[in-house]
Amino acid sequence: MNERLERSERRWTREEVEKTLNGILTESLGIEEEKIVPDASLVHDLGAESIDFLDIGFRIQQTFGVEVPIKAIQEKTLKWRDLGEFRAIVRAKFGIDVGQDELRQFHTMGIQEALEQLGKKMGARLQDGEAERVAESLADRLAQEIESIGFRAALVDRKAIVRMLSKNLSSPQIMEGMMQLFTVGILADFIAARVVSGLDGSEGGRDRNR
């Protein structure tokens, strides 16, 4: 049995996961271990950049046999920034295919104003509460996307997202929220759910998403 397979089959304790992860972050980011606390954001508090995430993801894969969906998070963040999710909701709800050029003008708009613009295009009046319903659909879709890549949907604050969308469809706070999924504590939870024996009814030891 090779070293990688031995590591993937190992049964870890939660304490071991946290201690080992802290060591990985200390080495990858070149920071003092005292800074690595559960609420610390890898990006905003610990200064991680894209190349650091690649190194951290590789070390976690080699150590725990767990693949962290860093690329998936980055792709979904990009889709939100480009209003791809809004475009999909509008297509499904109203049967309108919004072009890229038209999407660009919505970047500085709140959801109410953007839907009113689309209403003029359709020659239809926006129904009461429609903007909030679309915003709720977008928040729900984000939660589903987060859950699909292995994080807890409860991490998404739906009410806060609806408020952000009412002011700015491409709010940078939503994208920042996506990257805030990478806190030390949440990353430890993600790994522990896959390798700690008995956690969530699983024997662990393997990445269940693979």
Secondary structure as UniProt FT lines:
FT   HELIX           3..9
FT   HELIX           14..29
FT   HELIX           33..35
FT   TURN            38..39
FT   TURN            42..46
FT   HELIX           50..64
FT   HELIX           70..81
FT   TURN            82..83
FT   HELIX           84..94
FT   HELIX           100..104
FT   TURN            105..108
FT   HELIX           111..122
FT   TURN            128..129
FT   HELIX           130..148
FT   TURN            149..150
FT   HELIX           153..155
FT   HELIX           158..167
FT   TURN            169..170
FT   HELIX           172..179
FT   TURN            180..181
FT   HELIX           184..195
FT   TURN            197..198
FT   HELIX           199..201
FT   TURN            208..209
//
